[in-house]
Amino acid sequence: MKNARRRKNKASAGGSTQSIAQSQTSHSAVIRLKPTARMLRAMYFLLSKRDVTSAELADAAGCANAPDMVKTMRDKGLDVPCHMERFIDRDGCTCFRGRYHLSSHDQVLVRRWLDFHRGGA
């Protein structure tokens, strides 16, 4: 998108944003990580499903731009792999769409982080 603004990376700008991956070693890092309600819904949804399309993730999380939310999750240290699949759209044209899922390492990190966030750790 040629008119989109670039966001500053908080970590390089001196911010104290911690990644989810770092949260496994430091509880203070977990406390400083403050995901949005949409990101929490997306994490729970990705944990409960094997893989989901961008539209399914956007609907479950309540956002309009699931790929941007996935990018934010990746910036926080998750992998969130995406594989492309061929499908037929409603007009009968062959297209490609991405399907997101959590890697096994991501599942461990997200479960650990959610348990701590709920006060279970």
ABEGO torsion letter per residue (X at the ends): XAABBBBBBAAAAGBABBBAAAAAABAAAAAABBBBAAAAAAAAAAAABABBBAAAAAAAAGBABAAAAAAAAAAAGBAGBBBBBBBBBAAGBBBBBBBBBBBAAAAAAAAAAAAAAAGAX
